Structures are given as structure tokens and as C-alpha cells.
Amino acid sequence: MNVERAILVAFLGNYLINTVVAAVVALVPASTGGGVLTPQYISFVVLAIIVVGILAWWYMSHGNSNLKGGAMFGALGFVVAIVTAFVTGVAGVLAQTGSLASVASVLPNFWPFLANWSTLVLLGYWVIPAALVGWYLQQKSAPMSSTM
């Protein structure tokens, strides 16, 4: 596994999901009812799964195309997304306040962010499609055995 390439592809995926997918989903009419599973949220998750699947296919087309490689790529993408959210949050607070004390005061707020169920959705839309693409490419490249 080329870790540097995987990190760069995962970072690109995180960027595409957080900007392009979010912009496309903004075109979906907002629901008037309450709840978490709105058409926008479902559209976001479905499009994120498609983006991760395409990126996993692109990454694994150059080798390491198996279930384990796909799961590792997905897990790395999840970690990149979490680290990016953390760094973005810390940098945003620092840019707005200019105070390291303010940064230290908001650091404990990161744990509730991670403990939210949406973190599981994030893990799911990174790991599951990447692992499925890896499994598919492994099956596709496996030699056909004759049962005759």
C-alpha cells in the first residue's frame, strides 16, 4: 500500500465530498419535517458513497486491489476526514480569536463531535464502499477455476 498516495487520494475525496457533494445536495429541496434522515442527508450519503467508490477504484487500479486493501484505504480516508475536521476547527478558532487560550477552551468539544452517530455514518461511507470495490477487483482479477 502506497500510504502517501492513499492519503492524497483520501484528502482529495474528503475535499470533493465536503464541497462538491455538499453543493450538489444543496440543490435538493429541504424537507419541512423534522428528523435526521432528510432527503438532503440521504442524498449526501449516497453521493459520498459513489465518490468514495470511484476514488477507491482509481486508487486500487494501480495495485493492492483486494478486500483488505480496500478496507485499509477506507479506514485511512476516515482518519483523514477526522484529522481534517480537527485541524480545520482548531485553525478556525485560532483565526477568529487569535488566542491559544480560546483554542484550549474548545478542544474538549471535539469528543462530543466524535461521539455523535454521524461519525459512524462517516466511517461507513468511507470503509464500506472502498472494501466492496477492493473485493470486486479481487474477484475480477482472480483466475477462473474450472469445475469440470
trRosetta pair geometry for C-beta under 8 A, 3 or more apart (Angstrom, degrees):
i j d omega theta_ij theta_ji phi_ij phi_ji
1 6 6.3 5 174 -34 101 142
1 64 5.2 99 -88 -121 68 161
1 69 6.2 179 -87 -131 105 90
1 72 6.0 -74 -102 113 159 144
1 73 7.7 -157 -142 -65 121 80
2 5 4.0 28 112 25 118 117
2 6 6.2 153 88 -20 64 87
2 62 7.9 -24 13 102 135 123
2 63 7.9 84 -12 72 106 119
2 64 7.8 -153 5 -2 75 142
3 6 5.5 -57 -144 38 32 113
3 7 6.2 33 157 -21 67 103
3 76 7.6 -159 -144 -126 75 150
4 7 5.9 -53 -150 33 29 110
4 8 6.5 25 154 -14 63 107
5 8 5.8 -56 -148 39 32 110
5 9 6.2 28 156 -15 67 108
5 59 7.0 151 134 -141 104 94
6 9 5.9 -55 -142 41 29 107
6 10 6.0 29 157 -18 65 110
6 59 6.3 78 -107 -160 68 138
6 72 7.7 -38 -149 124 159 93
6 73 5.5 -130 -143 -120 115 80
6 76 5.1 33 143 101 121 159
6 77 8.0 -104 171 -53 88 75
7 10 5.7 -57 -144 41 28 110
7 11 6.2 30 155 -21 64 106
7 76 6.6 -99 -82 168 61 121
7 80 6.2 156 -147 -88 69 128
8 11 5.6 -52 -144 35 30 111
8 12 6.4 33 153 -18 63 103
9 12 5.6 -50 -149 36 33 114
9 13 6.3 36 150 -20 64 105
9 55 5.6 151 169 -177 103 107
9 58 7.0 -175 -142 93 132 108
9 59 4.8 144 122 -82 173 117
9 73 7.7 -24 87 -158 126 112
10 13 5.4 -51 -147 37 34 115
10 14 6.3 38 152 -22 65 102
10 55 7.7 126 -89 145 42 141
10 73 7.2 -170 -69 -176 108 73
10 76 5.4 -132 -52 118 159 91
10 77 3.8 -152 -135 -101 110 69
10 80 4.2 131 125 22 121 155
10 81 7.7 -104 167 -35 102 78
10 126 8.0 45 -140 -148 105 120
11 14 5.6 -48 -146 34 33 113
11 15 6.5 35 152 -18 63 104
11 80 5.5 -118 -72 -179 66 137
11 84 7.2 144 -127 -72 81 134
12 15 5.7 -55 -151 37 31 112
12 16 6.3 29 153 -17 66 106
12 55 7.0 172 90 -125 104 131
13 16 5.7 -54 -143 38 32 109
13 17 6.1 29 159 -18 66 107
13 51 6.1 143 -149 139 87 106
13 52 6.0 75 -165 -99 138 65
13 55 4.5 -57 -82 -31 119 175
13 77 5.8 -24 76 -139 140 122
14 17 5.9 -55 -144 38 28 109
14 18 6.1 13 162 -7 64 114
14 77 7.0 178 -54 -166 93 82
14 80 5.7 -136 -34 119 141 106
14 81 4.9 -175 -113 -92 119 77
14 84 5.6 127 150 22 154 163
15 18 6.2 -67 -141 45 24 101
15 19 5.9 -9 171 9 65 117
16 19 6.6 -73 -133 51 21 89
16 20 4.9 -26 -163 30 67 121
16 21 6.5 72 140 -18 70 96
16 51 5.5 -174 112 -161 124 140
16 55 7.9 172 41 -58 144 131
17 20 7.5 -28 -69 53 12 81
17 21 4.7 -15 -145 23 47 136
17 22 7.4 72 150 -28 49 88
17 47 7.9 152 -129 112 74 90
17 48 4.9 55 -135 -121 117 94
17 51 5.6 -178 -76 79 85 153
17 52 7.7 21 -70 -51 129 87
17 81 8.0 -22 64 -108 140 122
18 21 7.4 28 -23 48 14 98
18 22 5.9 3 -177 -14 33 130
19 22 6.1 -58 -132 39 9 107
19 23 6.3 7 160 -18 54 111
20 23 5.8 -56 -147 35 27 110
20 24 6.4 24 156 -16 64 105
20 51 7.9 140 79 -100 116 142
21 24 5.8 -55 -147 38 32 109
21 25 6.1 29 155 -17 66 109
21 44 6.2 100 147 -145 109 69
21 47 4.6 162 -141 115 106 122
21 48 5.6 86 -176 -72 168 71
21 51 6.1 -89 -62 -25 128 146
22 25 5.7 -56 -143 40 30 111
22 26 6.5 43 152 -32 62 100
22 44 6.9 29 -97 -123 58 112
23 26 5.6 -45 -153 20 33 118
23 27 7.8 39 148 -22 56 94
24 27 6.0 -48 -173 18 41 113
24 43 7.9 -136 115 149 92 117
24 47 6.3 177 82 -141 132 167
25 28 5.5 -34 -167 13 55 115
25 40 5.3 99 168 -161 103 79
25 43 4.9 155 -123 103 95 113
25 44 4.5 16 -97 -75 162 82
25 47 6.6 -145 -60 27 102 144
26 40 7.7 44 -93 -139 33 120
28 39 5.5 -148 163 123 128 104
28 40 4.9 170 84 -94 123 71
28 43 5.0 163 -45 15 160 164
29 39 7.2 25 70 76 69 139
30 38 7.3 -6 -158 173 60 143
30 40 6.3 -8 -109 -33 60 135
31 35 7.8 -37 102 57 142 100
31 38 4.4 -153 20 -146 128 103
31 39 5.6 132 -51 13 111 94
31 40 7.1 -137 -5 -1 91 94
33 38 7.8 174 74 -108 83 90
35 38 6.5 147 90 -60 89 75
36 41 6.5 -20 159 22 63 176
37 41 6.0 -124 -136 77 34 129
37 42 6.2 52 -171 -55 79 102
38 41 4.8 95 51 7 77 101
38 42 7.0 -147 90 -2 39 87
39 42 5.8 -57 -142 42 32 109
39 43 6.0 35 157 -21 66 109
40 43 5.7 -56 -146 38 28 112
40 44 6.3 33 154 -24 63 105
41 44 5.6 -51 -149 32 31 115
41 45 6.5 27 155 -16 64 104
42 45 5.9 -54 -148 37 32 108
42 46 6.3 30 155 -17 66 108
43 46 5.8 -57 -144 39 30 109
43 47 6.1 23 160 -12 66 110
44 47 6.1 -62 -146 42 25 104
44 48 6.1 27 156 -21 64 110
45 48 5.6 -54 -143 37 29 113
45 49 6.4 35 155 -23 63 103
45 121 6.3 -78 -109 -176 122 116
45 125 5.7 -140 -155 -75 76 139
46 49 5.8 -52 -152 32 30 113
46 50 6.7 30 150 -18 62 104
47 50 5.5 -50 -150 35 37 114
47 51 6.4 38 152 -19 67 103
48 51 5.7 -52 -146 36 33 111
48 52 6.3 31 155 -16 66 106
48 125 4.6 36 112 163 117 145
49 52 5.9 -55 -145 39 29 108
49 53 6.2 33 154 -22 63 108
49 125 5.0 -102 -73 -142 74 93
49 128 7.4 -30 -129 82 106 106
49 129 4.9 151 -164 -51 77 139
50 53 5.7 -55 -148 36 29 114
50 54 6.5 28 155 -18 64 104
50 129 7.8 -137 -69 -133 17 159
51 54 5.9 -56 -150 36 31 108
51 55 6.3 24 155 -13 66 109
52 55 5.8 -58 -144 43 32 108
52 56 6.0 34 156 -22 67 107
52 74 7.1 61 179 -114 128 89
52 77 6.7 126 -132 139 109 167
52 125 6.0 155 -2 156 148 75
52 126 5.7 -155 -128 -120 148 44
52 129 4.6 116 96 72 109 131
52 130 5.9 -77 160 -50 106 88
53 56 5.8 -53 -142 36 27 111
53 57 6.4 31 155 -20 62 105
53 129 4.1 -90 -68 175 84 125
53 130 7.4 -144 -95 -70 45 45
53 132 7.3 -31 -113 75 102 109
53 133 5.5 156 -149 -59 71 125
54 57 5.7 -53 -151 34 30 113
54 58 6.4 29 152 -18 64 107
55 58 5.5 -53 -145 38 34 112
55 59 6.1 32 156 -18 67 107
55 77 7.9 114 103 -100 136 142
56 59 5.7 -54 -142 40 30 109
56 60 5.9 10 165 -3 67 114
56 70 5.8 54 -171 -137 129 90
56 73 5.7 135 -123 106 89 142
56 74 7.0 -1 -94 -64 130 85
56 129 6.3 176 9 122 144 86
56 130 4.0 -175 -100 -121 142 72
56 133 4.2 131 109 58 123 150
56 134 6.9 -84 170 -41 121 81
57 60 6.4 -66 -136 48 21 96
57 61 6.2 38 159 -43 61 104
57 133 5.2 -114 -66 -161 72 136
57 137 7.4 159 -126 -59 68 125
58 61 6.0 -44 -147 11 24 117
59 62 7.2 -77 176 30 35 99
59 73 5.8 144 101 -137 149 146
60 63 7.3 -114 -161 78 51 30
60 64 5.9 -107 -131 88 79 76
60 65 4.2 113 164 -98 107 80
60 69 6.0 123 -117 121 114 124
60 70 6.4 -17 -67 -80 152 80
60 73 6.9 -104 -56 -24 102 158
60 133 6.4 152 34 126 142 108
60 134 5.8 -154 -113 -96 164 75
60 137 5.6 173 125 32 127 167
61 65 7.0 55 -88 -75 27 130
61 137 7.6 -134 -87 -124 55 144
64 69 3.8 161 160 -131 90 146
65 69 6.2 -89 -89 72 13 144
65 70 7.7 45 -151 -51 48 95
65 134 6.0 -167 -167 -139 50 64
65 137 3.6 -82 174 122 119 134
65 138 6.1 -173 127 -61 75 63
65 141 6.4 99 90 -2 124 143
66 69 4.9 93 50 12 70 104
66 70 7.0 -134 96 -5 34 91
66 134 5.3 16 105 172 21 101
66 135 7.4 43 -176 -89 46 39
66 137 7.3 -106 -70 85 32 94
66 138 4.1 74 -121 -84 65 125
67 70 5.8 -58 -149 37 29 111
67 71 6.3 26 156 -16 65 107
67 131 5.7 36 -160 -166 72 82
67 134 4.9 143 -99 110 24 111
67 135 4.4 41 -87 -78 93 81
67 138 6.0 -55 -25 2 74 151
68 71 5.8 -55 -145 38 30 109
68 72 6.2 30 155 -19 65 107
68 134 7.1 -141 44 152 32 147
69 72 5.7 -54 -145 37 30 111
69 73 6.3 32 155 -19 64 105
69 134 5.1 175 73 -133 81 132
70 73 5.7 -53 -147 36 31 111
70 74 6.3 30 154 -17 64 107
70 130 4.4 172 -179 144 80 70
70 131 4.3 142 111 -107 112 30
70 132 7.0 -149 155 34 153 29
70 133 5.4 167 -125 68 132 77
70 134 2.2 -136 -25 -13 119 127
70 135 6.6 -82 29 -17 151 65
70 137 7.8 149 -58 31 121 113
71 74 5.6 -54 -147 39 32 112
71 75 6.2 32 155 -19 66 106
71 127 6.0 31 -143 -161 67 93
71 130 6.7 148 -84 102 24 102
71 131 4.3 40 -72 -93 77 105
71 134 6.8 -95 -14 40 63 153
72 75 5.7 -52 -143 37 31 110
72 76 6.3 32 155 -18 64 106
73 76 5.7 -56 -148 38 30 111
73 77 6.4 33 152 -21 64 105
73 130 4.8 -148 86 -174 101 137
73 134 7.3 159 25 -58 119 125
74 77 5.5 -52 -148 35 32 114
74 78 6.5 36 152 -20 64 101
74 126 4.5 140 -168 139 79 74
74 127 3.5 129 133 -110 133 42
74 128 7.1 147 -150 10 158 29
74 129 7.2 150 -101 62 125 62
74 130 3.3 -175 -59 47 100 136
74 131 5.9 -57 1 -32 146 81
75 78 5.6 -49 -151 33 34 114
75 79 6.5 33 151 -17 65 103
75 126 7.3 133 -73 121 20 117
75 127 5.8 45 -62 -98 63 106
76 79 5.6 -52 -147 37 35 111
76 80 6.3 38 152 -21 66 104
77 80 5.6 -51 -145 36 32 113
77 81 6.4 35 154 -21 64 104
77 126 4.2 -166 93 -156 113 120
77 127 7.9 -171 57 -63 105 54
77 130 6.8 164 13 -47 136 151
78 81 5.7 -55 -151 34 31 112
78 82 6.5 27 153 -15 65 106
78 122 6.3 120 -134 134 89 92
78 123 5.1 42 -126 -112 143 62
78 126 4.3 178 -60 72 83 154
78 127 6.3 -11 -35 -44 130 94
79 82 5.8 -55 -147 38 33 109
79 83 6.1 29 156 -15 67 108
80 83 5.9 -56 -141 41 29 108
80 84 6.0 32 157 -22 64 110
81 84 5.8 -55 -144 37 26 113
81 85 6.4 28 155 -19 62 105
81 122 6.0 -158 111 -177 149 123
81 126 6.8 -139 -2 -66 138 144
82 85 5.8 -54 -150 34 30 111
82 86 6.4 30 152 -18 64 106
82 114 7.2 49 -141 -105 119 102
82 119 7.8 50 -95 -141 109 105
82 122 7.7 122 -63 128 84 146
83 86 5.6 -54 -148 37 33 113
83 87 6.2 27 157 -14 68 107
84 87 6.0 -55 -140 41 29 106
84 88 6.0 30 159 -19 64 111
85 88 5.8 -57 -143 40 26 112
85 89 6.2 28 158 -20 62 108
85 113 7.3 -167 141 151 133 140
86 89 5.9 -58 -150 36 27 110
86 90 6.4 20 158 -13 64 108
86 110 6.1 44 -116 -137 92 138
87 90 5.9 -56 -144 41 30 107
87 91 6.0 26 158 -15 66 112
88 91 5.9 -58 -140 42 26 108
88 92 6.0 31 158 -24 63 109
89 92 5.7 -55 -145 34 26 113
89 93 6.6 23 159 -14 63 104
89 106 7.3 -144 157 130 107 127
89 110 6.9 155 86 -93 156 100
90 93 6.1 -56 -150 37 30 107
90 94 6.2 26 154 -15 65 111
90 103 5.6 54 -153 -148 82 111
90 106 7.9 176 -102 85 58 114
90 107 7.6 32 -97 -89 101 83
91 94 5.6 -57 -143 42 32 111
91 95 6.0 32 157 -21 67 108
92 95 5.8 -54 -142 37 28 109
92 96 6.2 20 160 -14 63 110
93 96 6.0 -60 -144 40 28 106
93 97 6.0 -11 171 14 67 114
93 102 5.6 -161 167 126 107 104
93 103 5.2 142 102 -95 125 67
93 106 5.3 -155 -99 35 160 150
94 97 6.8 -72 -130 54 21 84
94 98 6.9 68 179 -97 57 24
94 99 7.6 -150 -128 53 56 37
94 100 7.3 19 -113 -88 100 54
94 102 7.5 163 -89 79 45 107
94 103 5.4 14 -69 -70 88 122
95 98 7.6 18 -158 -64 16 62
96 102 8.0 -117 82 129 91 152
97 102 4.0 -2 98 40 164 167
97 103 7.7 -163 62 -41 127 70
99 102 4.1 87 81 0 105 104
99 103 7.1 -170 103 -7 60 80
100 103 5.2 -47 -152 34 45 117
100 104 6.3 47 149 -20 70 101
101 104 5.6 -51 -148 37 34 112
101 105 6.4 34 152 -22 64 105
102 105 5.6 -54 -148 34 33 112
102 106 6.7 18 158 -9 65 107
103 106 6.3 -68 -151 41 29 99
103 107 6.7 49 151 -45 65 96
104 107 5.8 -33 -149 2 35 120
105 108 7.8 -53 178 21 35 98
106 109 5.1 -43 -170 24 66 122
106 110 7.8 83 140 -36 73 83
107 110 6.0 -34 -169 0 48 114
108 111 6.4 -33 -173 14 55 110
109 112 6.2 -49 -164 36 54 107
109 113 6.7 61 142 -23 71 105
110 113 5.3 -55 -157 34 42 120
110 114 6.5 37 150 -17 71 103
111 114 5.7 -57 -150 38 35 107
111 115 6.1 28 156 -17 69 111
112 115 5.4 -58 -136 43 35 109
112 116 6.8 58 157 -45 62 91
113 116 6.2 -41 -166 -1 30 117
113 119 7.6 107 142 -62 60 118
114 119 5.5 64 -160 -87 47 160
115 119 7.3 50 -5 14 3 141
116 119 5.5 116 70 -12 73 95
117 120 5.4 -41 -169 27 57 115
117 121 7.0 60 137 -19 71 97
118 121 5.0 -43 -153 33 49 117
118 122 6.4 57 146 -23 68 97
119 122 5.3 -46 -150 34 37 117
119 123 6.5 41 149 -19 64 101
120 123 5.4 -49 -147 36 35 113
120 124 6.2 38 151 -21 65 106
121 124 5.5 -54 -148 37 32 115
121 125 6.3 17 161 -9 67 106
122 125 6.4 -60 -141 42 25 96
122 126 6.5 16 160 -10 61 111
123 126 6.2 -69 -151 42 26 103
123 127 5.8 -2 169 1 69 118
124 127 6.5 -65 -125 46 22 92
124 128 5.3 7 -172 -8 65 122
125 128 6.9 -36 -100 40 24 103
125 129 6.8 13 -164 1 52 114
126 129 7.7 -92 -169 42 12 91
126 130 6.4 -4 163 -6 55 125
127 130 6.0 -73 -148 44 26 107
127 131 5.9 21 163 -18 69 114
128 131 6.0 -59 -144 38 25 107
128 132 6.3 23 159 -18 63 109
129 132 5.5 -56 -144 39 34 112
129 133 6.2 35 157 -20 68 104
130 133 5.8 -53 -148 36 30 110
130 134 6.4 32 152 -18 63 106
131 134 5.6 -54 -148 38 33 114
131 135 6.3 35 153 -20 66 105
132 135 5.6 -51 -145 36 32 112
132 136 6.2 34 154 -20 65 105
133 136 5.6 -53 -145 37 31 112
133 137 6.3 27 157 -15 65 106
134 137 5.9 -56 -144 39 29 106
134 138 6.2 32 154 -22 64 107
135 138 5.6 -56 -149 35 30 114
135 139 6.4 27 154 -16 65 106
136 139 5.8 -56 -149 38 31 108
136 140 6.1 31 153 -21 65 110
137 140 5.4 -53 -142 38 33 115
137 141 6.2 19 162 -10 66 110
138 141 6.3 -65 -144 43 25 99
138 142 6.4 40 153 -41 63 102
139 142 5.7 -42 -146 13 32 118
